[in-house]
Amino acid sequence: MHSTVELTNLRLATDIGTYGPNDVVPLAHILDLTLTIDPGLVLIDTDHMASVFDYDPLIATITNLAADGHYETQERLITRIVSACADEPAVQALEIYLRKSPVVDNSGALGIRLTIDSAELDKHRR
C-alpha cells in the first residue's frame, strides 16, 4: 500500500530562460508534483490536521522559490523544488513535471519530468 499527494496544473509566477527577438516566449510555466507519503497520513482515525501531511507550507515554499528571481533553466528550479520536498520528512519519494507553453506557433508544451525514489531523495535531505 502507498499513498500520494498530487498537485497538478499549478501555474507558477516565474521567470525562466533568455529569449531573443524572434523566439517564442512562454506565457506559462506549469507544475505537476506527486509526493509519495506514508498511508498512515491518509487513513486516519481522527479528523485533525495533526494527523495528516500539511502540504500548504510546501506549496508556499515552492511558489516562493519560483518567484525568487531569474532562472536560466527549468532544471535549476526543479532542483530547488526537490530540495524543498526533501526537507519534508513525510515525503518518501516524488515525481515532478515542470513545463512551459507555448513552444512554437502559440502551441505545444515542453517540460522536464523527474522521478526520485526514496533512496535518492534521502541523498537530498539536509
HELIX and SHEET records of a PDB file:
HELIX    1   1 PRO A   39  LEU A   41  5                                   3    
HELIX    2   2 MET A   49  SER A   51  5                                   3    
HELIX    3   3 ASP A   56  ALA A   66  1                                  11    
HELIX    4   4 GLN A   74  ALA A   86  1                                  13    
HELIX    5   5 SER A  118  LYS A  123  1                                   6    
SHEET    1   A 4 SER A   3  LEU A  12  0                                        
SHEET    2   A 4 ALA A  28  ILE A  37 -1                                        
SHEET    3   A 4 VAL A  91  SER A 101 -1                                        
SHEET    4   A 4 LEU A 110  ILE A 116 -1                                        
SHEET    1   B 2 ASP A  15  ILE A  16  0                                        
SHEET    2   B 2 HIS A  70  TYR A  71  1                                        
END                                                                             
